[in-house]
Amino acid sequence: MTHTSTDAVRHYEKALEHLLFFRDEVTTEARAAVRASPHSVMANVLTAYLGLLGTEEKDAAEARTSFDAFRQGAPLTGVTPRERMHLAAASSWLDGDIHGSGRILGEISVVHPRDALALAVGHQIDFFTGSATLLRDRVGGALSAWDEDDPHFGLLLGMYAFGLEEAGHYSRSEQVGLAAVERNARDVWGIHAVVHAYEMQGRFTDGIRYLDDRAGDWTDGNYLKVHNWWHYALYVLETGRTDQVLAVYDDAVHHEGSAGVAMELLDAASLLWRLHLAGIDTGGRWAALADAWAGREDGAYYVFNDIHAVMAYVGAGRTPEAERLIRDREAWIRSTRPEVSNVAMTAAVGLPVSRALLAYGRQRYDEAVDLLLPLRYRLHAFGGSHAQRDAVQRTVVEAALRAGRHDVARTLLSERTALRPVSPYNWAPGRGSPTTWATRPGRPPTVAGRGNRRRRSPADERPRRTRRRHREVRGAFGVRGRRQARSMSDTLTSERFEVRRARCTTRRGRCTRSRCRWCSGSRPEWASPGRSRCRCGPAGGTRRRCRCTRCGCTWWSRTRTRWASPSRSRCRHGPAGGTRRRCRCTRCGHTWWRRTRTRSASRRRSRSRRGRAAGTRPPRRCSHCGRTW
């Protein structure tokens, strides 16, 4: 580090450490490094980066002024090539070319893969520009050059985990993110990556549990805590507890003591917009949030912030202010040179999305759909993560429902359910909409009568609200979707029980003796509702579901013991009918049903080496890969 004293190096290393951990002290240490060595290249470059990473127009203007003063007065003789590249990257970003700055930082990472500053700043640039591939590969390309014993290696894994999640590798992202947090418990970016992985898989109960268990590591001492609280509120929103969502909003996301920075305000706008789409009354929160955005008086600096400001104005019913912001950005585009990255981002995505949000607020749903549909696969161009951009994706769904464009809504919901089949939002699209799937034109509502009543099974012992979602989904996808809807309702029921596990793990059962129903207060997660006895005692027993491989019929078999398997009971057709067992290949994962006649009469059965007491082991063969065992 040229022109840098020992004291300045110490402050610089502390500032870099705070930056990787997202600590509030990073700015203090960076300024201390500049004071200790005013002509230090890397100290001034780090200060310039910090002024840009917050996406605040005023901070960026101050950083540009101080950086220009440094470049005019500092002697640049003897500066290393890497420092010159950092100077070029910072200058490019300060001039508005954020993509050019990211490319220069990428070149630094190729030549110097252990440059933590280049990797961290480049990683954030990829996030701001919505480049999922670079989020993954910029850090992934440097991992092999790092020693696993390096104290910063775990923080690098946290960045890589987030890149994996944005690129769609959710299981791998979870694995790497957990390993990163295991190395550094207060790695809030690693925690953030795991939370994103759970979000994209619809595992909201796992996300709530994970954030609760790690609450002491992310809730204070960093400037990512509000964003992680936002993720927590999204998880709670999936469970349907909107009162707790609003409590999280008031306590942690936005309140009178909030700093009013853009990173926090956009999280607040995104959360309230989701509630607005669901038709949930948020009281006076929209007005307070719109006042906070209006008080900033931001110019055209970062389109992602502008879109969330429009959300706040539309949600508060202040459409003239939203129109004024859109007109201002249109004029700015015409008067600004195209080399500025925000020009293309605003023109291509920002303005159409803002107009669509305004049209939605004016209940011109057809117009909103027409504006957003062509942008669905280009929304990443204005930055942010998949979870953040999902607010716009949900707007398309709700607008299509309200506009009566059911073919479009069906296609969008089919895409969503294929990706996140356990998300309750995807299976209750009519919430808050004047037109629901069950009563849409061309599909008369089902009339329940004596002739079409069916026998209720234990799967129907689900909360009334979940059964209503079942009916909505069945109306949406017709007869072909009934089995999928029933399976989804069962999944939602299990998720709901899992959410309430800390309070009570009450489970439902049915007695085969007197057909009474009861709740067993069994605490362990593995306890099955069919493995608890009712008040009728041991003679009552339980019921299990069986399937015949001959005729395909299903029935409830009575069993007295825990170990009895449903596949060891016969159907009404006798031994010739047989039962079916589920097999899985441990090599390729292929699964299939294997037919067996009785417990002991199979020709392919053979005794295990442990004799009769150990039971029998059926030889199995995978029809997919041919392996036998």
N, C-alpha and C positions, 0 to 999 in steps of 0.2 A: 504494500500500500504506500504509494508515493506521497510525500509531503504530509505524513501522518505521524504524530508523536505516539509514544508508548501509552500515554494517558488516553489519547483519542482512539487508539486501537482497542483499549479496554472498553471504552464506552460503545464503540462500534460493535464489538462482539456481544455485549449485553443487549444492544438494540436488536441485533439479528436474532438472538435467542428469544426476545420478547415478541418479535414479529412472527416467528414460527409457532409460538404458543398463543398468539393473538392477545397479548397482554396490553393493558392500557399504558404501561410505562415505556412503550417503544418510542413514542415521540420525544419524551423527556431525555432518554439516553441518546437518541440521534442528534438532538440539538446540542447536548453536552459534548458530543464528539466534534461537531462543527465549531463550537466555541473553543475547544482545546486545540484544534488545527483548522483554521478557517480555509486553508488552501487544500485540504484533503479532498481528493477526487471522490473516493468511495463514501466518505461521510456526507458530502453534498449530494451525491447520487441517491443515497439511501433516504435523505430528507426529501428529495424531489419525489421519489417513489411513494413515500408515505402521504404526501399531499395529493397524490393521484388515486391511491387505492380506495379512498373513502367515497369516490364518485361525487364529491362535493365541488360545485363550480367555484365557490369562493376560495376553498383550500387550494384548488388547482391554480387559480390566478396568483395567489400568494407564493406558491411553490415556483411558478414560472418567473415571477419577479426576482426572487432570491437566487434562482439558478442562473438566470441571465446575468445578474450582477457577479456571480462567482465566475462565470466563463469569461467575462470581460476583464476581470482583475487578477485571475489566478494564473501563475506560470504553468503552462502545460508541457514544458520540456521534461523529458524523462518519464512521461506517463507510459505505462505498459499498454500493449495492445488490448488486453482484456478491459482495462479501465477506459480506454478510448471507445470500445464497443458499448460499455455501460453508459458512457456519456452520450453516445449516439442514440441508444435506446430511450434514455430519459428525455432527450431533446425531441425525439420523434413523438413520444406520447404527449409531451407538453404542447407540441404543435398540433395535436389533434389526430395524429395517425397512430391509433392504438394497435392496428394490425401490423404496421411496419415495426413498431416497438417489439411486438411479440416475435416477429421473425428474427430480429437482431438478437433477442434473448435466447432464441432457439439455437442460433449459431454459436453463442457463447457456451450453451450447454453441450454442444457437440465437441467443442475443443476442450472445454473445462467442465466435465460432467459433475465435478464435486463443488461447483459454485452454488451454494445454497441460496444466495440472494437471487441469482438469475432464475433458478428453478421455482422459487416461491413466487416471485413477481410474475414470471411467465405463466405460472399456473393460474394466478388470479386473472391475468389478461384473457386466457382461454375461457375462463368462467364468464367474464364480462362480455365476451364476444359469442358465447354459446357454442364453442367448438368442442364437442364431446371427444372426438378422435384425438385432438391435441391434449386435452385434459388427461387422457390416458397415456399417450405415447411420449409426451414431453418428459414426464417423470419416469415412465417405464424404460425409456432409452438410457437413462442415467443410473438406474438401480445397480447394474452389474459393476459399476466403477466404485461403489461404496462398500466399505467394510461393515459387516453387520454389527460389529462392536462399536461403531461410531455413535456418539450420543445423539446425532441428528438423523440416524438411519430410521428410527421409529417414526419420526415426524415426516420423513419422506414417504414411508409406507402409508401414513394417513392421507397424504395428498394423492398417492397412487390409488388408494381405495376409493376416493371420491371420483377420480377419473374413470375407474372401472365401472362404477355405478352409472355414471352419465352415459357411458358407452354401452350399457345394457348387460354387463356381466355382474348380476346381482349377487349370486352365491359367492363368487370369487371376491367381490367387493366386501361382503360381510366378513369373510375369512381374513382378508388382509387388514381390514379396519379393526377387527377385534385384536389381531396381533399387534397392531400399532398402539392401541390403547393399553394393551398388556405391558408394553415397554414404557409408555409414559401415560400415567393415569389421567393427567390433566391436558392431554392432547385433544383440545376441543374440536379441531378440524377432523381428527380421526373419529371422534364420537359423532360428529356431524355426518361423516361418510356412512357410518353404520346406520344411523337414523334414516338417511336417504335410501339405503338398501332396503330397510324394512318398509319404508313408505311405498317404494315402487313395487314391492311384492304384496302389498295389502296386508302386511303383518302388523296391524296397528296395536294389538295387545302386546306383542313382543317389543314394539317401540316404546310403549308406555312403561313396561316393566324395565326396559334397559335404561331409559332416562331416569326413572325413579331410583334405580340402583346406583346410578352414577351422578346423582343430584349434587353431591358435594364437589364434584370435579368440574362442572360446567356452569353452575348457576351464579358464580361471582368471579371477579378478577380477570375478566376477558371481555372483549367487545363483540363476541359472537353469542353471548348469552340470550339476548332478545330473539335472535334468529332461532336458536334452539328451543326457546319457549314457544315460538311460532310453530315449530314442528310438533311440539307437545300438544298444542291446541288443535292441530290438524288431526292428530290421533284421536283426541277426545271427541272431535266432531264426527269422526267415523262411527263412534259408538252411539251417537244420537244424543249425547248429553250437552245440549246447547247452553244450558245454564252454567256449566263448568267451563265451557269455551269462553263465554263472556267474562267469567271470573278470572281466567288466565289472561284474557285481553286487558282487563282493568288493572290487574296486579303487576303484570310483567311486560306486556307488549306495548301498550300506550296508555299513559296517564298524565296527570298534571306535572309530575316531576320528570317526564321523559326529556331526553336531550334534544329531540327534534331533528336528529340527523336523518339523512335520506335512507340509510340502511334499515332504520327502525320504522320509519313512516311507511315504506313500501310493504313491509311485513304486516303492518296494521291494516293497510288498505286491502291487501290480498286476503287477509282473514275475514274482514267485514264483507268483502265482495262475495265470498263463498256463502256466508250467511244470507246475504241479500239474494243470491240466486235460489237459495232454499226457501225464501219467503219468510225468514225469521226476523222479527222486530228487534232492532238493536238499540232502540231508544235514541238518545242524543249523541251517540258516539260518532256518527257520520259528520255531524256539524263540527264537533271539536277537531276531528281529523282534517276536515277540509280547511278549517282555520289555520291549522299547523302548516299545511301545504301552501296556502296562500301567503302566510307570513314569511316564507322563505324567499319569495320573489325570484325563483330560479329562471335562468335563461336556458337556451338550448345547449345542454352539455352532454347528457346521457339519456337516450331514448327510454331505457327501462324505467328510469325514475318518472319520466313524463307520462307513461302509460298508467302508472299507479296513481299519479296525481289526478288524471282524468277519472279513474275509478272513484277516488274520494269525492270529486266534485259531482259526479253523476249520482253516487250513493246518497249524497246530502241534498240532492234535488237542485243543485246550483249549476244548471246546464249552461247559462251564459258564461260562466268562468271556464267551463270545459271548452266551449266554442272559442273563447278568446285564446286559450292555450294552443288549440289546433291551428288557428289563423296565424298566431305568432310563429309556430314552427314551420308553416308553409312559407311565410315570408323569409324566415331564416335560411331555408334551403335554397331559395332563389338567389340570395345574396352571399352565400358562402362557397368557397372553393371546394371542388369535389374531393380533394385529397383528404379532407377531414372525414374520419371514419363514421362519425355520427350522422353525416349527411345521408349516406347510402342506407344506414340502418333506420333512420327516421323515414326516409322516402319509401323504402321497400316494405317495411313492416310496421313501424311506429304509427304513422298517420292512418293507415287503413284500420289497425286495431283500435286506435283512439276513436275514429269515426264509428266503428261498430259498437263500442261501449256506449257512445253517446246515443246511437240509434236504439240500443237495448233499453237505455234509461227512458227514452221517449216512447217505448212500447212499439217501435217499428221493427218487429222481430224478423220479418222477411229480409229487410235491408241488412240487418246484423248478420244473418246467415250468409247472404250473398257476399258480404265483405270478408268474412272470416273463413269460409270454406276454402278459397284458393290459397290461404296462408297456413293451413294446418300443418303442412310439412316444411314450412320455412320459418316458423315462429322462433326457432333457436337463433335466428339472425339478430334479434334484438337483445340477446344475452339471457343470463339467468340459468336456472336448473329446470329439469323436467317437472319437479314438484311445484316450482314457482309459476311456470308457464301453464300448469294445469288449470289455473283460474280462468285463463282465456279459453282453454279447451272445453271446460264446463259451460262457459258462456255460449259456445256453439250448440251444445246439446240442449240447453234450456231454451235458447232462441228457436231451435228447430221444433221443440215440443210446443211452444206457445204459438208458433206460426202455423201449426198443423201440418208440417212437412215430416210426416211419420216415416217415410222411406229413408230420409236423411238421418233422422234420429235413430231409427233401428240400426242403420249401418254404423253410426258413431258408437252406440251402446254395445253393439256386437264387438267392435274393436276393443272397447274398454274392458268388457267382461272377459275377453280372451286373454288380456294381459294381466288383469287383477280380478280374478273370479270371486274373491271373497270380500270385495269392497261393497259395503251396503249401499253406497251412493249409486253404483252402477245398476243395482237391482231395484231401486226405488226412484226411477227417473221422473215420475209424475209429481213428486213432492213440490208443492207450491205452484204447480202449473194448472191453468184452467182446463187443459185437455190432458187426460190421463190415458194410459195405454188401454186400460180395460174398457173404456167407453169411447174409443175413437171411432170416427165414421167408418162404416163398412164392416164393423165387427160388433154385433149386438151383445149386450151384457148377458152373462150366463144366468139363467133362472134356476134357482135351487128348488127342486121338487122331490116328492117322495120317491119317484122312479130313479133318480140319478144320485141318490145318497150312497155313499160308500162307507165301508167299515173303517172306523178310525184306528190307526195304528199308533204305537208309541211315538213315532216320528212326528205325529200331529200334536203332541203335548209340548208345543212351543209357545212362546209369548204371542199374544193376539196381534201385536204390531208386526211380528215376523210373518205370521200367516197372511196378513194383508199384503205384505210385499210379495209373498208367494203368488197370490192371486194377480197382482199387477204384472209380474213377470210372465205368468202363464198367459195373460191376455196379450202381452207384447209379442211373444214368440210362438203362440198357437200350440197345437197339440204336440208338435215335434219338440217343443221346449219344455214340456211338463216334467220330464224326468230330470232335466238339468235344473229347472226351477226348484223341484223338490229337494234335490241335492244341495242347491244353494241355500235353501231355507234351513236345512239341517246344519250346514256350515255356519250360517249366521247365528243359529241357536247356540252352537258350541262356542263360537267366539264371544257371544254375550255372557255365557256362563263363565268363560275364562276371565273376562273383565271383572266380574264380581267375585272372583276366586278368593280375594283377600278377605272379604266380608263373610261369605258363606258359599259352600260348594254344594248346595242342595241339588239333588238330582231326582228325576222322575222315574217311577217304575210302575209295573202293572202286574197284578196277581192273577195267576191262572186258576185259582180256586174259587175266589168270590168276585174276581174282576174289579176289585177295588184299586184305586190309584193312591200312591203315597209319595212323600218326599223323604229321602234318606239323607241325613246330614253327615255324609262321609267327607272327610277332609282331603284324603289323598287324591291327586289328579288321576291316578290310574284306575280308581274305583269306577266300575261300569254300572249304569242304572239297572242292568239286568242281573247284577251280582249282589244286590241288596234284597233283604227279605222284608215283606210287609208285616202288618200286625197279625196276619193270619198264622204266622209261625212257619216252621219248616215244611209242614204239609202243603202250604200254599205254593212254594216253589217260584220259579220265574219262567219267562218265555223267551225263546230265541228264534231267529229267522233262519229258515232252511230253503233250499232250492233243489228241485228234481232235475236230473240231467236227461231224463227220458221225455218228459212232457213239458218241462219248463215251468211247472206250477211252483208256487211258493206257499209256505205255511208257517205257523208258529208252533214250535215243538216245546213240550214241557220238560224241563230238566230240573233236577233237585240240587245238583252239586255245581261248584264253580268250574271244575275242569271239563265238564261235558261240552263238547263242541257241537254246533248246529249241524255240521256235516255228518254226525254220527247218528242221526235220526232218519227214519225212513218216511217217504211220502205215502199217500193212500194207495199207490199202485203196487206196493210190496217190494220185495228184494230186487225184482227186475228193473225197478226204476232207478235205484241207486241214488247217490248224492254226488256233489262236486266239491273238489278242494282247490284252493288257490295255490299255485306254485310260482316261484320266481327264480330266474337264473342269476347266480351271484357273479357271473362274468360280464354278461351284457345287459342285465336288468330286465330282460324280456319276461313278461308274465302271461300265464294262461290258466285255464281251468282243466284239472285232471279228473277223470271219472273213476270212481271207486264203487264197488257193489256193496260190500259189507266191510266191517272192521277187520275181519280175519280171513275172508274168502278170496282175496285178490291173489291171482297167480303170480304177480310180479313182486309180492311181498317176500322179504327174507328177514331172518332174525339178525339182530345186531350181535356184535361180539360179546356183549355183556349178558346175553341170555334172555330168558323169558321175562325176567323181572324188569329188564330195561325196555321192553316193548319191541315193536318191529319198526324197521326203517324201509320205506318204499324207495326203490331205485328210481331216479328222476332223470329225464332227458330234456334238454332245451331244444325246441323245434326251430329256434332262430339261429343258434350257433352250433348245435350238435353236441354240446358238452353233456356228459353223464356224470352222476355222482350218487 
